[in-house]
Amino acid sequence: MPNITLPDGREITIDLSAITVREYRELFNTKQTAEEEDATMSKVSGLSVDELLDLPQPEYRRMWQVFFQGAREPLSDPNSVSESTLES
C-alpha cells in the first residue's frame, strides 16, 4: 500500500481496500460533493475528516495523487505478492 509522510512526521498508509468498488466509482460522479470525497479519503487514509481538512493543500493533493496512482495499478504493490520461502 502506498505511504505518505506528512509534514508533522506521521506516516499515512493509503488503504485502497478500505473502500468498495461502488465508493471508488462514485468519485467519478460529477454530482458527488466535496464532503463525500473527503469522507472517502478519510476512510482510505485513516485520518478524520477534520484532520484531512487541516492538512496543507499540497499534502491533500499529494494524498489524492497517491490514491489514484495506487488505484490505477493496485496489483503493483510489492507487498501484495508473496515470495517463495523455499530454498533452491
Summary of the structure (lengths in Angstrom):
residues: 88
radius of gyration: 14.9
end to end distance: 29.4
largest distance: 55.6
contacts: 186
relative contact order: 0.18
helix: 55%
strand: 7%
